[in-house]
Amino acid sequence: MSTEGLMRLLNSELPLLHEQYKAGDKRVGLVIVDEVNGFATVGAGNSAPLRPSQQIDRMIDETDRLARQFLDRGWPVLAFMDLHEMGVSEPPWSKHCERGSGEEDFVPKLRWLDNTEKCVKIYKDCADGFVGAFRKDRSNGFVDWVAENKVEHILVVGTCTDVCVLDFVVSALSARNHKMIPPLSEVYVYADGCATSDMPLEEVKKNGKSPYSAHPQGPTHYMGLYIMSYRGARLVDSVTI
């Protein structure tokens, strides 16, 4: 089946329901997942995009817009940043975002966030930001951020939709249901603020890689959004302040 055919099937059998989100009615925090060079800058590393991507560019533009609007209003912003010590692997992926490589840094358009203490950064060494936020004393940086800022809603953007964004969102939903992170009540995922990598099956075959390496951007992005929605996240197709 072609990618186009698969997308038609997904839209037919697993429809996505989006809503508009107007920020400000509740105490809302913006969560940015892994918008770093190693995942979103062309040619920046083993897990970086191989070619320019409209989906990734749109994610970065929307994240930049929202981060500026949130911080201008004094609303909380948190960024998960993938970071691995040199030589320490994260199976099943090849090395990426190693300390000092530059892959672990914000993409150029978001680098201004390094210059403000208002953006809280949590460095993580695994796909799931919620798990990665646990400290050695078993406290959790994300849980603390929610409590300190009295966050009732989180609006999630970032990459990859079906990996790190999905893992974090599903864990946050379970933690909410387990009453671990009051006063958080809703998890929103902004579809245009998310993106994923693109490795079509034809390209995998051409390079002699395993078929399991195939990762067509359209279907995998869609599947990530569907699973998050099915698990209880609220999908958003537009955000107004």
C-alpha positions in Angstrom: 0.0 0.0 0.0 1.3 3.5 -0.8 1.7 6.1 1.8 -1.2 8.1 0.3 -3.4 5.0 0.5 -2.4 4.4 4.1 -3.2 8.0 5.0 -6.7 7.6 3.4 -7.2 4.4 5.4 -6.1 6.0 8.7 -8.4 9.0 8.1 -11.3 6.6 7.3 -10.8 4.1 10.1 -9.2 6.1 12.9 -10.5 9.7 12.6 -8.9 12.5 14.6 -11.1 14.9 16.4 -9.6 18.4 16.9 -10.7 21.4 18.8 -9.7 25.0 19.1 -7.8 26.1 22.3 -8.1 29.5 23.7 -5.3 29.9 26.2 -6.0 32.0 29.3 -9.2 30.6 30.7 -7.3 28.3 32.9 -3.7 28.4 34.3 -1.9 27.0 31.3 1.8 26.0 30.7 3.5 25.3 27.5 5.6 22.1 27.2 8.2 21.9 24.5 9.5 18.5 23.7 13.0 18.0 22.2 13.1 20.8 19.6 16.8 20.4 19.4 19.3 20.2 16.5 19.6 16.4 16.8 16.0 15.9 16.0 15.0 19.0 14.0 17.9 20.5 12.1 18.8 19.0 8.7 22.0 17.0 8.8 22.7 17.7 12.5 23.1 14.0 13.5 22.0 10.4 13.2 18.5 11.2 14.2 18.2 14.6 12.5 16.1 15.1 9.4 17.7 14.2 6.1 16.0 17.0 4.1 14.0 20.1 4.8 10.5 19.4 6.1 7.4 21.7 6.0 6.0 19.8 9.0 9.2 20.4 11.1 9.4 24.0 10.0 5.8 24.6 10.9 6.4 23.0 14.3 9.3 25.3 15.0 7.5 28.4 13.8 4.4 27.7 16.0 6.6 26.9 19.0 8.4 30.1 18.6 5.1 32.0 18.4 3.6 30.4 21.4 6.7 30.6 23.5 7.0 34.3 22.9 3.3 34.9 23.7 3.4 32.8 26.8 6.5 34.4 28.2 5.3 37.9 27.3 2.3 37.2 29.6 4.3 35.6 32.3 2.9 32.2 31.7 5.1 29.1 32.5 7.1 27.4 29.8 9.1 24.2 30.2 11.4 22.6 27.6 12.5 19.0 27.6 16.0 18.7 26.1 17.4 15.3 25.1 20.9 14.9 26.4 23.2 11.8 26.6 26.6 11.3 28.0 29.3 10.4 25.5 29.2 6.7 24.6 26.1 6.0 26.7 23.5 4.4 24.3 19.7 4.5 24.3 18.6 1.4 22.6 17.2 0.9 20.0 18.5 4.2 18.6 22.0 5.0 17.4 23.9 7.7 19.3 22.3 11.1 19.3 22.3 14.4 21.3 25.5 13.6 23.1 26.9 16.2 25.4 29.0 18.7 23.6 28.0 17.6 20.1 25.6 20.6 19.6 22.8 18.2 18.8 21.5 18.7 22.3 21.0 22.5 21.7 17.8 24.3 20.7 17.3 24.7 17.0 18.5 28.1 15.8 15.1 29.8 15.8 14.5 28.8 19.5 18.0 29.5 20.7 16.7 32.8 22.3 15.1 30.6 25.0 18.6 29.9 26.4 18.7 33.6 27.3 15.7 33.6 29.6 15.4 32.0 33.0 11.6 32.1 32.5 11.9 29.0 30.3 12.6 26.0 32.6 14.7 23.3 30.9 14.8 19.7 31.9 17.5 17.6 30.4 16.6 13.9 29.9 18.4 10.8 28.8 15.4 8.8 27.7 12.5 9.3 25.3 9.9 9.8 28.0 10.3 13.3 29.5 8.2 12.4 32.5 10.5 9.5 33.4 13.5 11.6 32.5 12.4 14.3 34.9 13.0 12.1 37.9 16.0 13.1 40.0 18.2 10.9 42.1 16.2 11.7 45.2 13.1 10.5 43.3 11.5 13.9 43.1 10.3 15.0 39.6 11.1 18.2 37.9 7.9 18.2 35.8 5.7 17.5 38.8 7.4 20.3 40.7 7.0 22.8 37.8 3.2 22.0 37.6 2.8 22.5 41.4 4.9 25.6 41.6 3.1 27.3 38.8 -0.4 25.9 39.6 -0.7 24.6 36.1 -4.2 23.3 35.3 -3.7 22.7 31.6 -0.6 21.9 29.6 -0.3 22.6 25.9 2.3 20.2 24.4 4.4 20.8 21.2 7.5 19.1 19.9 9.1 16.1 18.3 8.9 13.3 17.6 5.0 13.1 17.6 5.0 9.3 17.9 8.0 8.8 20.2 9.1 11.5 22.7 5.9 13.5 22.6 3.7 10.4 22.7 5.7 8.9 25.6 5.6 12.1 27.7 1.9 12.7 27.1 0.8 9.2 27.9 2.8 9.2 31.1 1.5 12.7 32.1 -2.1 11.4 31.6 -1.4 8.3 33.7 0.2 10.5 36.4 -2.7 12.9 36.4 -5.1 10.0 36.8 -3.0 8.7 39.7 -3.3 12.1 41.4 0.5 12.6 41.2 0.4 16.1 39.6 -2.3 18.3 41.0 -3.7 20.7 39.9 -3.2 19.4 36.3 -6.5 18.5 34.8 -6.1 18.5 31.0 -3.4 17.7 28.5 -3.7 19.4 25.1 -1.6 18.5 22.1 -1.2 21.0 19.3 -1.0 19.0 16.1 0.6 21.8 14.0 3.1 22.3 16.9 4.3 18.7 16.6 6.4 16.9 14.0 8.2 13.6 13.4 11.0 12.2 11.2 10.6 10.9 7.6 12.1 7.7 6.3 10.0 6.2 3.5 10.2 2.5 2.9 11.6 3.1 -0.6 14.5 5.0 0.9 15.1 2.3 3.5 15.3 -0.4 0.8 17.6 1.8 -1.3 20.0 2.1 1.5 19.9 -1.6 2.4 18.4 -1.1 5.8 15.9 -3.2 7.6 12.2 -2.7 6.7 11.7 -2.0 10.4 13.6 1.2 9.9 10.8 2.6 7.7 9.1 5.7 9.2 7.0 7.6 6.8 6.3 11.0 8.3 2.6 11.4 7.4 1.3 8.1 8.8 3.6 8.0 11.9 2.6 11.6 12.8 -1.0 10.7 12.4 -0.7 7.5 14.5 1.1 9.4 17.3 -1.8 11.9 17.4 -4.4 9.2 17.4 -2.9 7.2 20.2 -2.5 10.3 22.4 -6.1 11.2 21.7 -7.3 7.7 22.4 -5.4 7.8 25.7 -7.2 11.0 26.8 -5.2 13.9 25.4 -7.2 16.7 23.7 -6.0 17.4 20.1 -5.8 21.0 19.1 -5.8 22.4 15.5 -5.5 26.1 16.5 -4.3 28.1 19.5 -5.4 31.6 20.3 -4.2 33.7 23.2 
